[in-house]
Amino acid sequence: MAERRMSDLNSFLEPGMLVEHPQQPDWGTGQVQSNIGGRITVNFQEVGKVVIDGSRVELIPVIKT
């Protein structure tokens, strides 16, 4: 059940949106490249492109002001 909730929370992420990984703050801010079937590809500042399983990790949206 928890996996479904995280997937639902990540479902609104679209290409171009900025996010952070809650367990990897040293990766910096990442830009969503794609979100297909709960697999979210993000290009992070410090580690490059990473594919995230949206059912396991709830990415944190970053709002630029």
mmJSON file of the N, C-alpha and C atoms, coordinates in Angstrom:
{"data_MODEL":{"atom_site":{
"group_PDB":["ATOM","ATOM","ATOM","ATOM","ATOM","ATOM","ATOM","ATOM","ATOM","ATOM","ATOM","ATOM","ATOM","ATOM","ATOM","ATOM","ATOM","ATOM","ATOM","ATOM","ATOM","ATOM","ATOM","ATOM","ATOM","ATOM","ATOM","ATOM","ATOM","ATOM","ATOM","ATOM","ATOM","ATOM","ATOM","ATOM","ATOM","ATOM","ATOM","ATOM","ATOM","ATOM","ATOM","ATOM","ATOM","ATOM","ATOM","ATOM","ATOM","ATOM","ATOM","ATOM","ATOM","ATOM","ATOM","ATOM","ATOM","ATOM","ATOM","ATOM","ATOM","ATOM","ATOM","ATOM","ATOM","ATOM","ATOM","ATOM","ATOM","ATOM","ATOM","ATOM","ATOM","ATOM","ATOM","ATOM","ATOM","ATOM","ATOM","ATOM","ATOM","ATOM","ATOM","ATOM","ATOM","ATOM","ATOM","ATOM","ATOM","ATOM","ATOM","ATOM","ATOM","ATOM","ATOM","ATOM","ATOM","ATOM","ATOM","ATOM","ATOM","ATOM","ATOM","ATOM","ATOM","ATOM","ATOM","ATOM","ATOM","ATOM","ATOM","ATOM","ATOM","ATOM","ATOM","ATOM","ATOM","ATOM","ATOM","ATOM","ATOM","ATOM","ATOM","ATOM","ATOM","ATOM","ATOM","ATOM","ATOM","ATOM","ATOM","ATOM","ATOM","ATOM","ATOM","ATOM","ATOM","ATOM","ATOM","ATOM","ATOM","ATOM","ATOM","ATOM","ATOM","ATOM","ATOM","ATOM","ATOM","ATOM","ATOM","ATOM","ATOM","ATOM","ATOM","ATOM","ATOM","ATOM","ATOM","ATOM","ATOM","ATOM","ATOM","ATOM","ATOM","ATOM","ATOM","ATOM","ATOM","ATOM","ATOM","ATOM","ATOM","ATOM","ATOM","ATOM","ATOM","ATOM","ATOM","ATOM","ATOM","ATOM","ATOM","ATOM","ATOM","ATOM","ATOM","ATOM","ATOM","ATOM","ATOM","ATOM","ATOM","ATOM","ATOM"],
"id":[1,2,3,4,5,6,7,8,9,10,11,12,13,14,15,16,17,18,19,20,21,22,23,24,25,26,27,28,29,30,31,32,33,34,35,36,37,38,39,40,41,42,43,44,45,46,47,48,49,50,51,52,53,54,55,56,57,58,59,60,61,62,63,64,65,66,67,68,69,70,71,72,73,74,75,76,77,78,79,80,81,82,83,84,85,86,87,88,89,90,91,92,93,94,95,96,97,98,99,100,101,102,103,104,105,106,107,108,109,110,111,112,113,114,115,116,117,118,119,120,121,122,123,124,125,126,127,128,129,130,131,132,133,134,135,136,137,138,139,140,141,142,143,144,145,146,147,148,149,150,151,152,153,154,155,156,157,158,159,160,161,162,163,164,165,166,167,168,169,170,171,172,173,174,175,176,177,178,179,180,181,182,183,184,185,186,187,188,189,190,191,192,193,194,195],
"type_symbol":["N","C","C","N","C","C","N","C","C","N","C","C","N","C","C","N","C","C","N","C","C","N","C","C","N","C","C","N","C","C","N","C","C","N","C","C","N","C","C","N","C","C","N","C","C","N","C","C","N","C","C","N","C","C","N","C","C","N","C","C","N","C","C","N","C","C","N","C","C","N","C","C","N","C","C","N","C","C","N","C","C","N","C","C","N","C","C","N","C","C","N","C","C","N","C","C","N","C","C","N","C","C","N","C","C","N","C","C","N","C","C","N","C","C","N","C","C","N","C","C","N","C","C","N","C","C","N","C","C","N","C","C","N","C","C","N","C","C","N","C","C","N","C","C","N","C","C","N","C","C","N","C","C","N","C","C","N","C","C","N","C","C","N","C","C","N","C","C","N","C","C","N","C","C","N","C","C","N","C","C","N","C","C","N","C","C","N","C","C","N","C","C","N","C","C"],
"label_atom_id":["N","CA","C","N","CA","C","N","CA","C","N","CA","C","N","CA","C","N","CA","C","N","CA","C","N","CA","C","N","CA","C","N","CA","C","N","CA","C","N","CA","C","N","CA","C","N","CA","C","N","CA","C","N","CA","C","N","CA","C","N","CA","C","N","CA","C","N","CA","C","N","CA","C","N","CA","C","N","CA","C","N","CA","C","N","CA","C","N","CA","C","N","CA","C","N","CA","C","N","CA","C","N","CA","C","N","CA","C","N","CA","C","N","CA","C","N","CA","C","N","CA","C","N","CA","C","N","CA","C","N","CA","C","N","CA","C","N","CA","C","N","CA","C","N","CA","C","N","CA","C","N","CA","C","N","CA","C","N","CA","C","N","CA","C","N","CA","C","N","CA","C","N","CA","C","N","CA","C","N","CA","C","N","CA","C","N","CA","C","N","CA","C","N","CA","C","N","CA","C","N","CA","C","N","CA","C","N","CA","C","N","CA","C","N","CA","C","N","CA","C","N","CA","C","N","CA","C"],
"label_alt_id":[null,null,null,null,null,null,null,null,null,null,null,null,null,null,null,null,null,null,null,null,null,null,null,null,null,null,null,null,null,null,null,null,null,null,null,null,null,null,null,null,null,null,null,null,null,null,null,null,null,null,null,null,null,null,null,null,null,null,null,null,null,null,null,null,null,null,null,null,null,null,null,null,null,null,null,null,null,null,null,null,null,null,null,null,null,null,null,null,null,null,null,null,null,null,null,null,null,null,null,null,null,null,null,null,null,null,null,null,null,null,null,null,null,null,null,null,null,null,null,null,null,null,null,null,null,null,null,null,null,null,null,null,null,null,null,null,null,null,null,null,null,null,null,null,null,null,null,null,null,null,null,null,null,null,null,null,null,null,null,null,null,null,null,null,null,null,null,null,null,null,null,null,null,null,null,null,null,null,null,null,null,null,null,null,null,null,null,null,null,null,null,null,null,null,null],
"label_comp_id":["MET","MET","MET","ALA","ALA","ALA","GLU","GLU","GLU","ARG","ARG","ARG","ARG","ARG","ARG","MET","MET","MET","SER","SER","SER","ASP","ASP","ASP","LEU","LEU","LEU","ASN","ASN","ASN","SER","SER","SER","PHE","PHE","PHE","LEU","LEU","LEU","GLU","GLU","GLU","PRO","PRO","PRO","GLY","GLY","GLY","MET","MET","MET","LEU","LEU","LEU","VAL","VAL","VAL","GLU","GLU","GLU","HIS","HIS","HIS","PRO","PRO","PRO","GLN","GLN","GLN","GLN","GLN","GLN","PRO","PRO","PRO","ASP","ASP","ASP","TRP","TRP","TRP","GLY","GLY","GLY","THR","THR","THR","GLY","GLY","GLY","GLN","GLN","GLN","VAL","VAL","VAL","GLN","GLN","GLN","SER","SER","SER","ASN","ASN","ASN","ILE","ILE","ILE","GLY","GLY","GLY","GLY","GLY","GLY","ARG","ARG","ARG","ILE","ILE","ILE","THR","THR","THR","VAL","VAL","VAL","ASN","ASN","ASN","PHE","PHE","PHE","GLN","GLN","GLN","GLU","GLU","GLU","VAL","VAL","VAL","GLY","GLY","GLY","LYS","LYS","LYS","VAL","VAL","VAL","VAL","VAL","VAL","ILE","ILE","ILE","ASP","ASP","ASP","GLY","GLY","GLY","SER","SER","SER","ARG","ARG","ARG","VAL","VAL","VAL","GLU","GLU","GLU","LEU","LEU","LEU","ILE","ILE","ILE","PRO","PRO","PRO","VAL","VAL","VAL","ILE","ILE","ILE","LYS","LYS","LYS","THR","THR","THR"],
"label_asym_id":["A","A","A","A","A","A","A","A","A","A","A","A","A","A","A","A","A","A","A","A","A","A","A","A","A","A","A","A","A","A","A","A","A","A","A","A","A","A","A","A","A","A","A","A","A","A","A","A","A","A","A","A","A","A","A","A","A","A","A","A","A","A","A","A","A","A","A","A","A","A","A","A","A","A","A","A","A","A","A","A","A","A","A","A","A","A","A","A","A","A","A","A","A","A","A","A","A","A","A","A","A","A","A","A","A","A","A","A","A","A","A","A","A","A","A","A","A","A","A","A","A","A","A","A","A","A","A","A","A","A","A","A","A","A","A","A","A","A","A","A","A","A","A","A","A","A","A","A","A","A","A","A","A","A","A","A","A","A","A","A","A","A","A","A","A","A","A","A","A","A","A","A","A","A","A","A","A","A","A","A","A","A","A","A","A","A","A","A","A","A","A","A","A","A","A"],
"label_entity_id":["1","1","1","1","1","1","1","1","1","1","1","1","1","1","1","1","1","1","1","1","1","1","1","1","1","1","1","1","1","1","1","1","1","1","1","1","1","1","1","1","1","1","1","1","1","1","1","1","1","1","1","1","1","1","1","1","1","1","1","1","1","1","1","1","1","1","1","1","1","1","1","1","1","1","1","1","1","1","1","1","1","1","1","1","1","1","1","1","1","1","1","1","1","1","1","1","1","1","1","1","1","1","1","1","1","1","1","1","1","1","1","1","1","1","1","1","1","1","1","1","1","1","1","1","1","1","1","1","1","1","1","1","1","1","1","1","1","1","1","1","1","1","1","1","1","1","1","1","1","1","1","1","1","1","1","1","1","1","1","1","1","1","1","1","1","1","1","1","1","1","1","1","1","1","1","1","1","1","1","1","1","1","1","1","1","1","1","1","1","1","1","1","1","1","1"],
"label_seq_id":[1,1,1,2,2,2,3,3,3,4,4,4,5,5,5,6,6,6,7,7,7,8,8,8,9,9,9,10,10,10,11,11,11,12,12,12,13,13,13,14,14,14,15,15,15,16,16,16,17,17,17,18,18,18,19,19,19,20,20,20,21,21,21,22,22,22,23,23,23,24,24,24,25,25,25,26,26,26,27,27,27,28,28,28,29,29,29,30,30,30,31,31,31,32,32,32,33,33,33,34,34,34,35,35,35,36,36,36,37,37,37,38,38,38,39,39,39,40,40,40,41,41,41,42,42,42,43,43,43,44,44,44,45,45,45,46,46,46,47,47,47,48,48,48,49,49,49,50,50,50,51,51,51,52,52,52,53,53,53,54,54,54,55,55,55,56,56,56,57,57,57,58,58,58,59,59,59,60,60,60,61,61,61,62,62,62,63,63,63,64,64,64,65,65,65],
"pdbx_PDB_ins_code":[null,null,null,null,null,null,null,null,null,null,null,null,null,null,null,null,null,null,null,null,null,null,null,null,null,null,null,null,null,null,null,null,null,null,null,null,null,null,null,null,null,null,null,null,null,null,null,null,null,null,null,null,null,null,null,null,null,null,null,null,null,null,null,null,null,null,null,null,null,null,null,null,null,null,null,null,null,null,null,null,null,null,null,null,null,null,null,null,null,null,null,null,null,null,null,null,null,null,null,null,null,null,null,null,null,null,null,null,null,null,null,null,null,null,null,null,null,null,null,null,null,null,null,null,null,null,null,null,null,null,null,null,null,null,null,null,null,null,null,null,null,null,null,null,null,null,null,null,null,null,null,null,null,null,null,null,null,null,null,null,null,null,null,null,null,null,null,null,null,null,null,null,null,null,null,null,null,null,null,null,null,null,null,null,null,null,null,null,null,null,null,null,null,null,null],
"Cartn_x":[0.817,0.0,0.869,1.948,2.83,3.476,3.814,4.415,3.458,2.203,1.209,1.094,1.107,1.007,2.179,3.4,4.567,4.469,4.044,3.888,2.883,1.786,0.777,1.354,2.162,2.742,3.735,4.441,5.41,4.757,3.494,2.859,2.726,2.715,2.578,3.892,5.016,6.312,6.408,6.799,6.899,8.292,8.692,9.996,10.153,11.335,11.652,11.507,10.713,10.531,11.816,12.05,13.223,12.841,13.722,13.468,14.756,14.573,15.688,15.353,16.393,16.225,16.341,15.317,15.331,16.452,16.924,18.007,19.391,19.438,20.719,20.854,20.862,20.934,22.208,23.277,24.535,24.465,23.407,23.238,22.846,22.36,21.933,20.564,20.227,18.941,19.02,17.945,17.891,16.728,16.858,15.783,15.187,13.862,13.161,13.302,13.728,13.858,12.644,12.147,10.954,10.346,9.069,8.343,7.398,7.858,7.108,6.874,5.613,5.269,5.896,6.081,6.662,8.181,8.8,10.269,10.616,11.268,11.526,13.013,13.328,14.716,14.991,16.034,16.385,17.861,18.186,19.573,19.971,20.752,21.18,22.485,22.629,23.806,25.107,25.126,26.389,26.667,25.641,25.868,25.4,24.752,24.289,22.943,22.695,21.386,21.184,20.027,19.679,18.22,17.93,16.551,16.064,14.949,14.393,13.118,12.966,11.725,10.766,9.774,8.848,7.999,7.942,7.194,8.011,9.303,10.176,10.689,10.758,11.32,10.356,10.019,9.192,10.113,10.265,11.115,10.474,11.326,10.856,10.912,9.749,9.758,10.472,11.199,11.902,11.2,10.784,10.111,11.108,11.422,12.328,11.522,12.031,11.335,12.125],
"Cartn_y":[-1.187,0.0,1.263,1.275,2.445,2.696,1.602,1.769,2.496,2.18,2.823,4.314,4.679,6.086,6.884,6.362,7.075,7.23,6.167,6.226,7.312,7.394,8.416,9.817,9.991,11.302,11.707,10.743,11.045,11.168,10.769,10.718,12.087,13.163,14.497,15.058,14.384,14.895,14.821,15.937,16.032,16.498,16.219,16.687,18.192,18.543,19.943,20.34,19.577,19.905,19.614,20.391,20.22,19.434,18.499,17.639,17.404,16.903,16.418,15.009,14.201,12.834,12.906,12.463,12.627,11.889,10.767,10.021,10.371,11.216,11.552,13.071,13.838,15.294,15.778,14.979,15.355,15.287,14.705,14.665,16.015,16.91,18.233,18.19,19.275,19.378,18.658,17.966,17.258,17.745,17.584,17.939,16.654,16.521,15.346,15.326,14.182,13.98,13.251,12.261,11.513,10.838,10.482,9.772,8.81,7.575,6.589,5.355,5.076,3.889,3.845,4.993,5.037,5.007,4.922,4.994,6.42,7.132,8.555,8.752,9.291,9.583,11.032,11.229,12.552,12.801,14.0,14.404,15.282,14.699,15.408,16.162,17.307,18.162,17.419,16.631,16.046,14.628,13.883,12.487,12.148,13.089,12.83,12.137,11.384,10.784,9.532,9.498,8.38,8.011,6.706,6.241,5.843,6.455,6.25,5.419,4.436,3.672,4.483,5.089,5.961,5.272,3.942,3.221,3.057,3.37,3.209,4.521,5.551,6.835,7.958,8.781,9.954,11.151,11.571,12.711,13.991,14.946,16.199,17.288,17.838,18.927,20.161,20.858,22.078,23.239,24.214,25.384,26.534,27.047,28.194,29.463,30.349,31.626,32.78],
"Cartn_z":[0.0,0.0,0.0,0.784,0.841,-0.516,-1.237,-2.564,-3.496,-3.427,-4.292,-3.988,-2.711,-2.335,-2.873,-2.766,-3.283,-4.786,-5.452,-6.891,-7.269,-6.511,-6.766,-6.569,-5.535,-5.268,-6.353,-6.919,-7.972,-9.35,-9.473,-10.786,-11.448,-10.675,-11.255,-11.795,-11.519,-11.973,-13.493,-14.095,-15.544,-15.941,-17.188,-17.654,-17.439,-16.967,-16.701,-15.247,-14.482,-13.066,-12.298,-11.239,-10.393,-9.145,-8.752,-7.596,-6.816,-5.598,-4.78,-4.325,-4.109,-3.602,-2.083,-1.337,0.124,0.842,0.297,0.951,0.392,-0.621,-1.262,-1.443,-0.36,-0.498,-1.188,-1.11,-1.749,-3.277,-3.835,-5.293,-5.844,-4.969,-5.418,-6.064,-6.718,-7.399,-8.738,-9.076,-10.348,-11.189,-12.487,-13.409,-13.973,-13.85,-14.369,-15.883,-16.415,-17.853,-18.406,-17.637,-18.043,-16.829,-16.956,-15.914,-16.625,-16.801,-17.573,-16.702,-16.428,-15.652,-14.285,-13.651,-12.314,-12.287,-13.449,-13.539,-13.942,-13.034,-13.215,-13.482,-14.642,-14.991,-14.619,-13.807,-13.308,-13.577,-14.053,-14.255,-13.07,-12.133,-10.928,-11.176,-10.503,-10.654,-10.381,-9.322,-8.863,-9.341,-9.785,-10.17,-11.58,-12.243,-13.596,-13.619,-14.683,-14.925,-14.075,-13.378,-12.504,-12.769,-12.819,-12.952,-11.558,-11.143,-9.807,-9.926,-9.041,-8.938,-8.077,-8.707,-8.011,-6.964,-6.978,-5.954,-4.672,-4.737,-3.574,-3.013,-3.847,-3.421,-3.779,-2.792,-3.035,-3.234,-4.476,-4.775,-4.249,-3.869,-3.3,-4.369,-4.747,-5.733,-5.178,-6.045,-5.659,-6.359,-5.575,-6.11,-6.119,-7.305,-7.428,-7.222,-6.38,-6.162,-6.712],
"occupancy":[1.0,1.0,1.0,1.0,1.0,1.0,1.0,1.0,1.0,1.0,1.0,1.0,1.0,1.0,1.0,1.0,1.0,1.0,1.0,1.0,1.0,1.0,1.0,1.0,1.0,1.0,1.0,1.0,1.0,1.0,1.0,1.0,1.0,1.0,1.0,1.0,1.0,1.0,1.0,1.0,1.0,1.0,1.0,1.0,1.0,1.0,1.0,1.0,1.0,1.0,1.0,1.0,1.0,1.0,1.0,1.0,1.0,1.0,1.0,1.0,1.0,1.0,1.0,1.0,1.0,1.0,1.0,1.0,1.0,1.0,1.0,1.0,1.0,1.0,1.0,1.0,1.0,1.0,1.0,1.0,1.0,1.0,1.0,1.0,1.0,1.0,1.0,1.0,1.0,1.0,1.0,1.0,1.0,1.0,1.0,1.0,1.0,1.0,1.0,1.0,1.0,1.0,1.0,1.0,1.0,1.0,1.0,1.0,1.0,1.0,1.0,1.0,1.0,1.0,1.0,1.0,1.0,1.0,1.0,1.0,1.0,1.0,1.0,1.0,1.0,1.0,1.0,1.0,1.0,1.0,1.0,1.0,1.0,1.0,1.0,1.0,1.0,1.0,1.0,1.0,1.0,1.0,1.0,1.0,1.0,1.0,1.0,1.0,1.0,1.0,1.0,1.0,1.0,1.0,1.0,1.0,1.0,1.0,1.0,1.0,1.0,1.0,1.0,1.0,1.0,1.0,1.0,1.0,1.0,1.0,1.0,1.0,1.0,1.0,1.0,1.0,1.0,1.0,1.0,1.0,1.0,1.0,1.0,1.0,1.0,1.0,1.0,1.0,1.0,1.0,1.0,1.0,1.0,1.0,1.0],
"B_iso_or_equiv":[0.0,0.0,0.0,0.0,0.0,0.0,0.0,0.0,0.0,0.0,0.0,0.0,0.0,0.0,0.0,0.0,0.0,0.0,0.0,0.0,0.0,0.0,0.0,0.0,0.0,0.0,0.0,0.0,0.0,0.0,0.0,0.0,0.0,0.0,0.0,0.0,0.0,0.0,0.0,0.0,0.0,0.0,0.0,0.0,0.0,0.0,0.0,0.0,0.0,0.0,0.0,0.0,0.0,0.0,0.0,0.0,0.0,0.0,0.0,0.0,0.0,0.0,0.0,0.0,0.0,0.0,0.0,0.0,0.0,0.0,0.0,0.0,0.0,0.0,0.0,0.0,0.0,0.0,0.0,0.0,0.0,0.0,0.0,0.0,0.0,0.0,0.0,0.0,0.0,0.0,0.0,0.0,0.0,0.0,0.0,0.0,0.0,0.0,0.0,0.0,0.0,0.0,0.0,0.0,0.0,0.0,0.0,0.0,0.0,0.0,0.0,0.0,0.0,0.0,0.0,0.0,0.0,0.0,0.0,0.0,0.0,0.0,0.0,0.0,0.0,0.0,0.0,0.0,0.0,0.0,0.0,0.0,0.0,0.0,0.0,0.0,0.0,0.0,0.0,0.0,0.0,0.0,0.0,0.0,0.0,0.0,0.0,0.0,0.0,0.0,0.0,0.0,0.0,0.0,0.0,0.0,0.0,0.0,0.0,0.0,0.0,0.0,0.0,0.0,0.0,0.0,0.0,0.0,0.0,0.0,0.0,0.0,0.0,0.0,0.0,0.0,0.0,0.0,0.0,0.0,0.0,0.0,0.0,0.0,0.0,0.0,0.0,0.0,0.0,0.0,0.0,0.0,0.0,0.0,0.0],
"pdbx_formal_charge":[null,null,null,null,null,null,null,null,null,null,null,null,null,null,null,null,null,null,null,null,null,null,null,null,null,null,null,null,null,null,null,null,null,null,null,null,null,null,null,null,null,null,null,null,null,null,null,null,null,null,null,null,null,null,null,null,null,null,null,null,null,null,null,null,null,null,null,null,null,null,null,null,null,null,null,null,null,null,null,null,null,null,null,null,null,null,null,null,null,null,null,null,null,null,null,null,null,null,null,null,null,null,null,null,null,null,null,null,null,null,null,null,null,null,null,null,null,null,null,null,null,null,null,null,null,null,null,null,null,null,null,null,null,null,null,null,null,null,null,null,null,null,null,null,null,null,null,null,null,null,null,null,null,null,null,null,null,null,null,null,null,null,null,null,null,null,null,null,null,null,null,null,null,null,null,null,null,null,null,null,null,null,null,null,null,null,null,null,null,null,null,null,null,null,null],
"auth_seq_id":[1,1,1,2,2,2,3,3,3,4,4,4,5,5,5,6,6,6,7,7,7,8,8,8,9,9,9,10,10,10,11,11,11,12,12,12,13,13,13,14,14,14,15,15,15,16,16,16,17,17,17,18,18,18,19,19,19,20,20,20,21,21,21,22,22,22,23,23,23,24,24,24,25,25,25,26,26,26,27,27,27,28,28,28,29,29,29,30,30,30,31,31,31,32,32,32,33,33,33,34,34,34,35,35,35,36,36,36,37,37,37,38,38,38,39,39,39,40,40,40,41,41,41,42,42,42,43,43,43,44,44,44,45,45,45,46,46,46,47,47,47,48,48,48,49,49,49,50,50,50,51,51,51,52,52,52,53,53,53,54,54,54,55,55,55,56,56,56,57,57,57,58,58,58,59,59,59,60,60,60,61,61,61,62,62,62,63,63,63,64,64,64,65,65,65],
"auth_comp_id":["MET","MET","MET","ALA","ALA","ALA","GLU","GLU","GLU","ARG","ARG","ARG","ARG","ARG","ARG","MET","MET","MET","SER","SER","SER","ASP","ASP","ASP","LEU","LEU","LEU","ASN","ASN","ASN","SER","SER","SER","PHE","PHE","PHE","LEU","LEU","LEU","GLU","GLU","GLU","PRO","PRO","PRO","GLY","GLY","GLY","MET","MET","MET","LEU","LEU","LEU","VAL","VAL","VAL","GLU","GLU","GLU","HIS","HIS","HIS","PRO","PRO","PRO","GLN","GLN","GLN","GLN","GLN","GLN","PRO","PRO","PRO","ASP","ASP","ASP","TRP","TRP","TRP","GLY","GLY","GLY","THR","THR","THR","GLY","GLY","GLY","GLN","GLN","GLN","VAL","VAL","VAL","GLN","GLN","GLN","SER","SER","SER","ASN","ASN","ASN","ILE","ILE","ILE","GLY","GLY","GLY","GLY","GLY","GLY","ARG","ARG","ARG","ILE","ILE","ILE","THR","THR","THR","VAL","VAL","VAL","ASN","ASN","ASN","PHE","PHE","PHE","GLN","GLN","GLN","GLU","GLU","GLU","VAL","VAL","VAL","GLY","GLY","GLY","LYS","LYS","LYS","VAL","VAL","VAL","VAL","VAL","VAL","ILE","ILE","ILE","ASP","ASP","ASP","GLY","GLY","GLY","SER","SER","SER","ARG","ARG","ARG","VAL","VAL","VAL","GLU","GLU","GLU","LEU","LEU","LEU","ILE","ILE","ILE","PRO","PRO","PRO","VAL","VAL","VAL","ILE","ILE","ILE","LYS","LYS","LYS","THR","THR","THR"],
"auth_asym_id":["A","A","A","A","A","A","A","A","A","A","A","A","A","A","A","A","A","A","A","A","A","A","A","A","A","A","A","A","A","A","A","A","A","A","A","A","A","A","A","A","A","A","A","A","A","A","A","A","A","A","A","A","A","A","A","A","A","A","A","A","A","A","A","A","A","A","A","A","A","A","A","A","A","A","A","A","A","A","A","A","A","A","A","A","A","A","A","A","A","A","A","A","A","A","A","A","A","A","A","A","A","A","A","A","A","A","A","A","A","A","A","A","A","A","A","A","A","A","A","A","A","A","A","A","A","A","A","A","A","A","A","A","A","A","A","A","A","A","A","A","A","A","A","A","A","A","A","A","A","A","A","A","A","A","A","A","A","A","A","A","A","A","A","A","A","A","A","A","A","A","A","A","A","A","A","A","A","A","A","A","A","A","A","A","A","A","A","A","A","A","A","A","A","A","A"],
"auth_atom_id":["N","CA","C","N","CA","C","N","CA","C","N","CA","C","N","CA","C","N","CA","C","N","CA","C","N","CA","C","N","CA","C","N","CA","C","N","CA","C","N","CA","C","N","CA","C","N","CA","C","N","CA","C","N","CA","C","N","CA","C","N","CA","C","N","CA","C","N","CA","C","N","CA","C","N","CA","C","N","CA","C","N","CA","C","N","CA","C","N","CA","C","N","CA","C","N","CA","C","N","CA","C","N","CA","C","N","CA","C","N","CA","C","N","CA","C","N","CA","C","N","CA","C","N","CA","C","N","CA","C","N","CA","C","N","CA","C","N","CA","C","N","CA","C","N","CA","C","N","CA","C","N","CA","C","N","CA","C","N","CA","C","N","CA","C","N","CA","C","N","CA","C","N","CA","C","N","CA","C","N","CA","C","N","CA","C","N","CA","C","N","CA","C","N","CA","C","N","CA","C","N","CA","C","N","CA","C","N","CA","C","N","CA","C","N","CA","C","N","CA","C","N","CA","C","N","CA","C"],
"pdbx_PDB_model_num":[1,1,1,1,1,1,1,1,1,1,1,1,1,1,1,1,1,1,1,1,1,1,1,1,1,1,1,1,1,1,1,1,1,1,1,1,1,1,1,1,1,1,1,1,1,1,1,1,1,1,1,1,1,1,1,1,1,1,1,1,1,1,1,1,1,1,1,1,1,1,1,1,1,1,1,1,1,1,1,1,1,1,1,1,1,1,1,1,1,1,1,1,1,1,1,1,1,1,1,1,1,1,1,1,1,1,1,1,1,1,1,1,1,1,1,1,1,1,1,1,1,1,1,1,1,1,1,1,1,1,1,1,1,1,1,1,1,1,1,1,1,1,1,1,1,1,1,1,1,1,1,1,1,1,1,1,1,1,1,1,1,1,1,1,1,1,1,1,1,1,1,1,1,1,1,1,1,1,1,1,1,1,1,1,1,1,1,1,1,1,1,1,1,1,1]
}}}
